[in-house]
């Protein structure tokens, strides 16, 4: 099971984006990352947000790429 671990600062920033962004894609992506950090599987995240699990996987790939600086 693949999960994303967030720092407290990242959690706060993503929660703020999820609550205040006018862009629905930004809200969904923020919510996916927050759900994963809470221990939800990619399948559960995709079902909650109503997007394909492969989309969640690509989001996680992109997040990890930015975090590692590759």
N, C-alpha and C positions, 0 to 999 in steps of 0.2 A: 504494500500500500504506500503510495507516494504522498508525502505531505510537505507543505511549506512551513518553515518555522520563521516567525517574525520577531523583531525586537520590539520593545515597548514603544519606542518612537514610531516605528513603522505601523504598528497597530493603531496608534493614535491618529497618524496621518491618513491611513486607509479608512478608518472609521469616519473621519471628517469628510473625506471624499465621498464615501458611501451615503452620508446624510445630506451633503450640500451640493454635490455636483448636478448641473443641469443636463449633463450628458449621460444617457442611460447606459452606454457601453462602459464608461468609467465607473459608474455605480456598480454594475454587474461584476466587473473585473475586481474591484476593491472587495466586494462581498465574497467572491470566490476565494480570494487570498485569506480573508478573515475566517471563513468557514474551514479552510484547510488547516489553518493554525490552531483551530479549536479541536482538531482531531478527526474531522470528517474525511471520508475517502473521496477520491475523484468522482466516483459514481454518485455518491450522495450529494456532492457539490453540484455536479451537472444536473441532477434531478431537481435540486432545490432552486437553482437559477434558471432551469429549463433551457439548457444548452447542451450540445453534444459533448461527451466525455473527451473527445479528441481536441475540442476547442479548449477545454480546461487544461489538458496536457500541454498544448502549445503555449498557453498563458504561463504555466509553471516553468516551461523551458525558457521563455523570455525573461521571466522574473529571475531565475537562477543565473542566466547569462549576464544580466545587468549586475547582479550581486557579485559575481566573480570577475567582472570586468573583461570578459572575453569578447 
